[in-house]
Amino acid sequence: LWAWEQLEPGHPALMLSSQWELDDRGSDPAPRLREAFDALSQRHVNLRTLFPSRSGKPAPSLWSGELDFEEVMVRPGDMESALWAEHESPFELETRPPFRVRLLRGDRMVLHFK
C-alpha cells in the first residue's frame, strides 16, 4: 500500500470495498456492527497499521485510536452516489489506518467497508 501511495497518491485502485444491504426492520444493528468490526480490527494488526514516510521510506506504526465507523444519513434517491463516493474516497495512510466502515441509512440501509 505504501509503495502504491508513493506512485499515485490518493488512488483507490488497490482499496477493495464491499457493501451489503441490511434488513432495516427490527433492532438497530449499529452497536453490534461496531463491536464486530472493532474486534476484527483488534485481531488483525494490518487493519490498524499506519504508513508514515520517513526519509522516503515507510515507517509503519500502529494506530491506537478508535475504529473508523460512521453512520451516514443519505437523502432519498442518493444511495448509489453516496456508495460510489465511499468507494472512491482514498485513505490517508500516513495518519489513518487503511480500514473504515460506514453504515449508510436512506431509502435502504447499506453496510460499506473498505
N, C-alpha and C positions, 0 to 999 in steps of 0.2 A: 504494500500500500504506500509506504513512504516513497519508494522509487517512482511509482506511478504519479504520485502527487508532485514530485520534483519535475517530472517531464510535462505534465499537463495539470497545473493547479486547478482544483475545484471540479475536475471532470468526473462525472458519476458512473463511468463505464464499468468499473470494477466493483461497484457497490450493488450487490444483489438486494433486491427488496421483495417482499411478499405481502400479500394482503388477503384477508379473509373477511367475508361478510358474516356478521354475527346476528343471531336472533335477538331483537331488542325487546322481546316480551319477558317478563319476569324480573328477577333481581338485577341490579346494576353489576355488570361484570368487571368494572374498572378496578376495584380494590384487589380482586383475585388475579386479574391480569398483571397488575403492577407487581404483586407479590411473586408471581410465577416468573416473570421476566427478570426481576431483581435477583431471584435465586439462580436463574440461568447465567446471568452476568457474573455472579459471585463464583460460580463453578468454573467458568471459562475465562481465564485471565486475558486472552486475546480480545475479548469484548470490552475490557477495561484499560487497554493499553493506549497510551498517547505516544505520538511520534514527533517530538520536537527535534529540530535540526540544530546541531552544534558544530560549527566549523565545517559545514557542508556534509555532515554525516548524521545518520539517525542516532538519537539518544533516547531509546524507549524508556518510558516510566509508567507507573500505574496510577490510574485515576482513583481518587479517594472520595469523590463526590457521589451524589445520588444518580440512579439510573435516569436517563433522559426519556421520561414517559410523560406524554402530554395528551390531554383530552382537547379536541378541536371541534368547535361548533361550525357546521357548514350550512350555508343557506340552501334552501330547496333548489334543486337543479344544478348545484355547483359541485356535487360529489366527485365527478370524474376529473374535473380540473383541479380540485384540491388533492386528489390522489396522485395525479401527474406531477403536481408541484412538489409533493413529498418525495416522490420517486426521483425527481431531478435535483433535489436540493443536496449540495455537496457536504461533506464532513469537513470540520476544521481539525485535522489530525494532530496539530500541534497543541491544541488546547482542550479538545473534547474527544472521548472515545468513539470508535467507529461503529456505534450501535445505538439505535434510538427506536422508540416505539410511539406510535400515535394511535389514538382511538378517535376516529372521526365520527361525528354524530350529525345527521341531517335527515334526508329522505330515508336513509337506512343507516345502520351502524357498521363501520368497517374498521378492522384492526389492520394497521400497516406497520411493518417494521423492516428495518434495514440496518 
